[in-house]
Amino acid sequence: MLTRKQHELLLFIHERLKESGIPPSFDEMKEALDLASKSGIHRLITALEERGFIRRLPNRARALEVLRLPDSIAPGLNAARKFSPSVIQGSLGRPVKEPSRLQSASNDDDAAAAVSIPVMGRIAAGVPIDAIQHKTHSISVPPDMISGGEHYALEVKGDSMIEAGIFDGDTVIIRNANSATPGEIIVALVDEEEATLKRFRRKGASIALEAANPAYETRIFGPDRVKVQGKLVGLIRRY
């Protein structure tokens, strides 16, 4: 999935390349998307590159190539290029030892009952990083960990939620939601381009995203700048 800003930037680059054959400058991209600084453009370009939509050409200043567009816009273009998106492998992507026949047999019932949910990339538990990414792989979770609604998983990057028992490298299980009760840990999308895992609070008419680590300050936003993307319902940790 692409955020609105990522989608806008991709189309802007594509249209400029079609018109002139030259990609836009960072200043032009910043102005077109009405961003305050070029650092936001850097983050958006990195996100599009990681998702396989664009490629930065080496040894050439500001050289970008559009590899594909969202299927809703140009399915034929993507099929013709036979593009295969890159997969971001996290801790859950490491090979594991194959269980013995006895272990497999004893786990048959548990495996049959397990529910598969998609891992949608990484989420920041610290300074917000790129918004939620496309599906990378799936994991199986116990059915009692999820109940009602749609769920997905995210790999945690950062240490701002350590006092809530959420560590760098953990995988969190999220239930889709667009609202939250104060005190709940949520996936928050800030300014349509940055996603972070924080505790949801209210400060008057504003929204506060509260860390669970004294090294991080609570961040306050206007209500129109934050969207709830889901609520924390479980956690998986590999040792």
VOFI-958306 format. One record per residue: residue number from 0; chain; x, y, z of N, C-alpha, C in turn. Coordinates in pm, whole numbers. Each point is the difference from the previous one (the first is absolute). Example, Ala and Ser with C-alpha at 12.3 -4.5 7.8 and 13.67 -1.06 7.14 Angstrom:
<pts>
   num   chaine     n_c1     n_c2     n_c3    ca_c1    ca_c2    ca_c3     c_c1     c_c2     c_c3
     0        A     1319     -569      780      -89      119        0       90      120        0
     1        A      -35      105      -72       82      119        6      -77      109       73
</pts>
This chain:
<pts>
   num   chaine     n_c1     n_c2     n_c3    ca_c1    ca_c2    ca_c3     c_c1     c_c2     c_c3
     0        A       84     -118        0      -84      118        0       89      124        0
     1        A      -53      108      -58       71      126       -1      -81      103       78
     2        A       70       87       72      -69      111       63      -36      102     -107
     3        A      -85       95       37      -42      101      -98      119       78      -53
     4        A       92       39       88      117       77      -42       91      -81      -91
     5        A       20     -128       33       82      -85      -86      -63      -12     -138
     6        A     -132      -17       -3      -73      -12     -127       15      128      -82
     7        A      -17      115       66       12      128      -70      140       20      -56
     8        A      102      -34       78      137       19      -47       31      -92     -118
     9        A      -44     -125        8       25      -94     -109      -61       51     -131
    10        A     -124       47        6      -66       50     -121       67      128      -51
    11        A       45       85       92       67      124      -40      130      -32      -75
    12        A       79      -93       54      124      -39      -67      -30      -62     -135
    13        A     -101      -88       -6      -36      -68     -124      -42      101     -108
    14        A      -85       97       37      -47       98      -97      114       89      -48
    15        A       91       39       90      111       84      -39       94      -75      -96
    16        A       22     -129       26       85      -79      -89      -66      -14     -138
    17        A     -132      -15       -2      -69      -10     -128       10      130      -79
    18        A       -8      113       70       -1      129      -67      138       40      -52
    19        A      102      -17       85      132       54      -35      111     -103       -6
    20        A      -26     -119       54      106     -101        5       98       23      113
    21        A      -23      105       80       90       35      112      -80       -2      129
    22        A       47      -70      103      -75       -3      125        3      137       68
    23        A     -100       30       80       -4      129       70      108        9      107
    24        A       38      122       34       96       21      109      -70      -20      134
    25        A       78      -12      107      -58      -14      132      -80      124       38
    26        A       46      118      -40      -75      122       29     -134       -1      -72
    27        A       -1      -46     -125     -125       -7      -75      -96     -100       63
    28        A       53     -114       44      -85     -101       66      -55       54      132
    29        A       85       70       76      -45       56      127     -112      101      -22
    30        A       15       84     -102     -102      101      -29     -129      -66      -51
    31        A       13     -102      -84     -118      -65      -56      -82      -69      108
    32        A       67      -57      101      -71      -71      106      -27       88      121
    33        A       43      127       -8      -24       96      107       58      -50      134
    34        A      125      -48       -5       69      -44      121       90      112       51
    35        A       26       -3      130       79      107       61      149      -14      -27
    36        A       49     -123      -20      143      -19      -19       26     -114      -97
    37        A      125       -2      -52       38     -105      -94       20     -135       70
    38        A       13        0      133       17     -128       71     -123      -88      -18
    39        A     -119       63      -10     -121      -78      -26        3      -65     -136
    40        A       56       69     -100       14      -57     -134       96     -117        2
    41        A      111       13       73       96     -110       12      -68     -125       55
    42        A      -83       17      103      -68     -115       60      -98      -63      -99
    43        A      -73       84      -74      -95      -53      -96       69      -75     -113
    44        A      111       54      -50       74      -66     -107       56     -133       48
    45        A       53       -2      121       53     -125       56     -111     -104       11
    46        A     -119       44       43     -113      -93       13      -40      -56     -136
    47        A       -7       86     -101      -38      -45     -134      105      -94      -57
    48        A      126       26       30      107      -86      -50       -7     -137       68
    49        A      -23       -2      131       -9     -127       73     -118      -83      -48
    50        A     -108       66      -41     -117      -72      -48       10      -39     -147
    51        A      107       42      -64       22      -41     -139      -72       84     -103
    52        A      -44      121       37      -69       85      -96       98       87      -80
    53        A      111       38       61       99       81      -70      139      -56       27
    54        A       96       49      -77      139      -39       20       88      123      -18
    55        A       93       20       93       98      107      -15      115      -53      -85
    56        A       34       72     -106      106      -43      -90      135       44       56
    57        A       97      -92       10      129       33       62       81       97      -83
    58        A       81       78       72       98       91      -62      -62      108      -88
    59        A     -128       30       26      -66      106      -76      -83       84       96
    60        A       22      128       -2      -72       88       92     -149       -2      -29
    61        A      -79       -7      106     -147        4        1      -63      -89     -107
    62        A       67     -112      -35      -52      -88     -105      -92     -105       61
    63        A     -126        0      -44      -99      -95       49      -65      -69     -119
    64        A      -36     -126       20      -71      -76     -101     -125      -59       64
    65        A     -114       17      -63     -125      -60       49       -8     -143      -53
    66        A       -3      -96       92       -5     -140      -38     -142      -50      -20
    67        A      -91       52       78     -140      -41      -13      -89      104       66
    68        A     -127       -7      -32     -101       83       61      -99      -89       75
    69        A      -79       55       90     -100      -83       69      -90      -72     -100
    70        A      -37     -123       29      -81      -80      -93     -132       69      -34
    71        A      -53       79       90     -126       68      -27       12      104     -111
    72        A      124       43      -28       24      102     -102       52      -61     -129
    73        A       99      -93       14       64      -53     -122       32     -147       15
    74        A     -102      -88        6       28     -143       12       77      -55     -119
    75        A      -28       52     -121       70      -49     -118      148       30        4
    76        A       36      119       50      140       39        9       76      -95       91
    77        A      -58      -33      114       68      -88       94       14     -140      -57
    78        A     -104      -51      -67        7     -134      -55      106       -8     -109
    79        A        7      106      -82       96       -1     -110      142       -1       51
    80        A       25       68      110      136        6       53       33     -120       86
    81        A     -102      -81       31       20     -119       81       80       32      126
    82        A      -41      106       65       73       44      119      -29      -91      118
    83        A      104      -34       75      -15      -79      121       43       85      119
    84        A      -94       40       86       36       91      109       97      -63       97
    85        A       85       84       58       96      -49       98      -73      -33      129
    86        A       51      -96       72      -59      -43      127       92       42      113
    87        A      -57       69      100       79       39      116      -10     -111      102
    88        A      111      -69       20        0     -111       95       44       50      136
    89        A      -82      -23      100       36       35      135       42     -123       78
    90        A      -10        7      132       45     -111       83      -81     -126      -26
    91        A     -126       18      -45      -82     -118      -26       38      -67     -131
    92        A       85       65      -80       39      -57     -127      118      -94        9
    93        A       64      -12      119      116      -88       13      -43     -145       -7
    94        A       84      -87      -59      -34     -141       -4       -7      -58      140
    95        A      -87      -96       21      -10      -67      129       25     -148      -20
    96        A       42      -65      105       30     -142       -6     -127      -79      -25
    97        A        8      -95      -90     -116      -83      -32      -32      -91      117
    98        A     -127       -4       45      -34      -83      114        5     -148      -35
    99        A       19      -80      102        1     -145      -21     -140      -48      -31
   100        A      -11     -127      -49     -132      -55      -31      -88       -4      124
   101        A       61      -34      116      -78       -8      123      -53      139       38
   102        A       87      102      -12      -44      135       32     -109       45      -95
   103        A       15      -34     -128     -100       40      -98     -134      -61       31
   104        A        1     -127       37     -125      -70       30      -67       61      123
   105        A       80       33      102      -57       53      122      -54      141      -19
   106        A       47       69     -106      -45      137      -23     -107       10     -108
   107        A      -46     -115      -51      -97        3     -110     -126       77       37
   108        A      -52      -25      120     -124       66       41       19      150       10
   109        A      116       42       60       27      143       13       15       65     -136
   110        A       69      -69      -91       22       57     -134     -132       16      -74
   111        A      -90      -99       18     -128        7      -69      -83      116       51
   112        A       17       31      129      -80      106       60       60      138      -22
   113        A      128        8      -38       67      129      -16      -63       81     -112
   114        A        7      131       15      -56       93      -98      115       75      -67
   115        A       -3        9     -133      104       69      -74      -40      146      -20
   116        A       93       91       33      -24      143      -23      121       60      -71
   117        A      -20      107      -78      112       59      -75       91       85       88
   118        A      130       -4      -30       95       92       61       17      117      -96
   119        A      -34      120       46       -6      115      -89      122       91       11
   120        A      117      -57       31      121       79        6       35       42      141
   121        A       62      118       12       51       45      129      -76      122       52
   122        A       -3       10      133      -63      114       66      101       58       98
   123        A        7      131       10       96       63       89      -54        6      142
   124        A       83      -42       95      -26       24      141      111       92       47
   125        A       -4      122      -48      104       99       22      -36      118      -87
   126        A       99       66      -58      -29      108      -95      -70      -60     -120
   127        A     -115       55      -42      -76      -63     -109       83      -23     -125
   128        A      -15     -119      -58       64      -31     -127     -108      -12     -105
   129        A       33      -61     -110      -94       -9     -112     -131      -66       39
   130        A     -102       38      -68     -130      -57       27       -3     -148      -34
   131        A     -110      -63       40      -14     -145      -15       27      -43     -143
   132        A       73     -109      -14       42      -47     -132      -94     -106      -53
   133        A       29      -45     -122      -79     -105      -60       28     -133       70
   134        A      -85      -97      -23       17     -131       63      133      -62      -37
   135        A       73      -49      100      128      -65      -25      -11     -152        8
   136        A      -71      -50       99      -23     -143       15     -114      -19      100
   137        A      -28     -122       37     -107      -28       95       55      -77      118
   138        A      -68        8      113       35      -79      117     -127      -65       54
   139        A       18     -106       74     -111      -70       65       -5       38      146
   140        A     -118       32       47      -17       38      140     -111      -82       62
   141        A        2      -21      131     -107      -74       67     -133       72      -17
   142        A     -107      -75      -22     -130       65      -22      -48       82      118
   143        A       44      -34      123      -47       76      115       70      136       11
   144        A      101       25      -87       66      129        1      -79      103      -79
   145        A      -85      -47      -90      -79       92      -81     -147      -38       11
   146        A      -84      100        5     -144      -27        7      -75      118      -59
   147        A      -75      -27     -104      -80      104      -63       83       98      -81
   148        A      -46       31     -119       67       99      -83      119      -56      -76
   149        A       67       87      -76      117      -37      -77      126       34       78
   150        A      103      -83      -20      125       18       74      119       -5      -94
   151        A      108       63       41      126       -9      -72      114       11      101
   152        A      121      -28      -44      116        5       88      100      102      -52
   153        A       79       55       92      106       95      -35      124      -33       81
   154        A      117       16      -62      127      -20       71       42      132       62
   155        A       33       -3      128       29      121       75      145       45      -21
   156        A       17      128      -28      132       61      -12        8      116       99
   157        A       88      -12      102       15      108       96      -27      -46      141
   158        A       23       91       96       -7      -37      142      -89       91       83
   159        A      -86       77      -63      -78       97       76     -113      -64       81
   160        A      -28     -130      -23     -110      -64       73       50     -112       92
   161        A      126        8       42       58     -110       77      -66      -17      137
   162        A      -48      109       60      -65      -12      131     -141      -57      -11
   163        A      -49      -15     -122     -126      -71      -24       29     -144      -42
   164        A      129      -41        8       36     -137      -34       14      -24     -149
   165        A       18      106      -79       14      -14     -146      142       40      -37
   166        A       77      -95      -53      141       22      -28       29        2     -149
   167        A      114       58      -34       48        0     -137       11     -144      -51
   168        A      -58      -30     -115        3     -135      -56     -123      -82       30
   169        A      -85       46       93     -125      -71       27      -95       11     -120
   170        A      -97      -89       -4     -107        8     -100     -130       24       73
   171        A      -68      110      -33     -125       33       67     -118      -40      -87
   172        A     -107      -46       64     -123      -37      -68      -99      114       17
   173        A      -51       49     -112      -85      120       -1     -138      -34      -56
   174        A     -105       47       69     -136      -12      -54      -36      131      -69
   175        A      -47       -9     -123      -41      119      -74     -102       81       80
   176        A       23      131        8      -93       89       70       29      142      -45
   177        A     -101       85        3       22      140      -34      -30       94      115
   178        A      -18      -56      120      -19       81      120       60      -75      117
   179        A       24       71      109       62      -62      117      -46       68      127
   180        A       13      -71      110      -29       53      133      130       45       64
   181        A        2      115       69      123       44       65       62     -110       86
   182        A      131      -18      -17       73     -103       74       34     -121      -85
   183        A      -71      -18     -113       29     -113      -88      125       26      -83
   184        A       74     -108      -31      116       11      -88      -48      -19     -143
   185        A       35       94      -85      -54        2     -136      110       13     -105
   186        A      -37      -31     -123       78       39     -116      -57      133      -46
   187        A       83      104        4      -45      134      -38       70       42     -128
   188        A      -77       52      -94       55       54     -124       -1      152       13
   189        A      120       60       -5       16      143       21       21       70     -135
   190        A      -82       98      -28       12       81     -122        0      -86     -126
   191        A      -69     -112        5      -16      -88     -118      131      -61      -50
   192        A      110       12       75      125      -51      -53       89      -71      101
   193        A      -27       12      130       83      -64      100      -86      -83       95
   194        A       44     -123       25      -75      -87       91       84      -27      123
   195        A      -67       -9      113       71      -25      124      -91      -77       96
   196        A       61      -70       94      -73      -77      101       11       76      132
   197        A     -111       49       50        1       81      122     -130      -20       78
   198        A        5       48      126     -122       -2       81      -83      125      -33
   199        A     -129      -23      -20      -92      106      -41      -50       78      121
   200        A       13      134       -6      -52       87      105      -70      119      -65
   201        A      -80       69       81      -62      124      -46       48      115       87
   202        A       31      112      -65       37      123       69      -94      110      -50
   203        A     -115       13       66     -101       92      -50      -51      -49     -133
   204        A        8       88     -101      -44      -39     -133      110      -66      -81
   205        A      121       -5       56      115      -57      -70       19     -147       36
   206        A       83      -67      -80       34     -140       23      146       -8       45
   207        A       25      -76      105      135      -21       51       42     -144      -28
   208        A      119      -17      -56       60     -132      -21      110      -16      103
   209        A      -26      -88       95       84      -12      119       91     -122       -8
   210        A      128       21       20       97     -109        3       -3      -69      135
   211        A       58     -120        5       16      -73      126      149      -14       27
   212        A       68      112       -8      144        8       23       30      146       34
   213        A       55       28      121       20      140       40       95       77      -90
   214        A       73      -70      -85       92       69      -90      -74       70     -115
   215        A     -128      -30      -17      -77       57     -110     -111       90       55
   216        A      -19      113      -66     -105       93       40     -134      -40      -62
   217        A     -106       34       71     -133      -15      -57      -17      103     -111
   218        A      -54      -44     -112      -19       90     -115     -147       36      -13
   219        A      -27      129      -18     -137       52       -6      -32       42     -143
   220        A     -115      -41      -51      -41       33     -136     -145       47       -1
   221        A      -32       81      -99     -139       34      -24      -76     -124      -43
   222        A     -131       -7       25      -76     -123      -29       -2      -36     -148
   223        A       20       98      -88       -2      -28     -143      133      -55      -52
   224        A      102       -6       86      133      -46      -43       25     -147       32
   225        A      -85      -60       81       23     -139       44     -120      -86      -37
   226        A       28     -115      -58     -104     -100      -29       35     -129       72
   227        A      -98      -57       67       19     -130       65       -9     -108     -106
   228        A      102      -87       -7        4     -106     -100      -25     -139       61
   229        A       -1       -7      131      -22     -129       65       40        4      146
   230        A      -40     -106       74       29      -10      142       84     -125       27
   231        A       92       12       93       83     -113       42      -84     -103       73
   232        A        8     -128      -45      -73     -107       68       91     -116       42
   233        A      124       -2      -49       89     -110       35      142       29      -44
   234        A       91      -87       40      141       18      -29       68     -134      -11
   235        A       92      -12      -97       79     -122      -17      147       38        9
   236        A       76      -80       73      143       28       16       81     -126      -30
   237        A      105       17      -79       93     -111      -29      126       20       84
   238        A       50     -111       55      123        5       79      112      -68      -76
</pts>
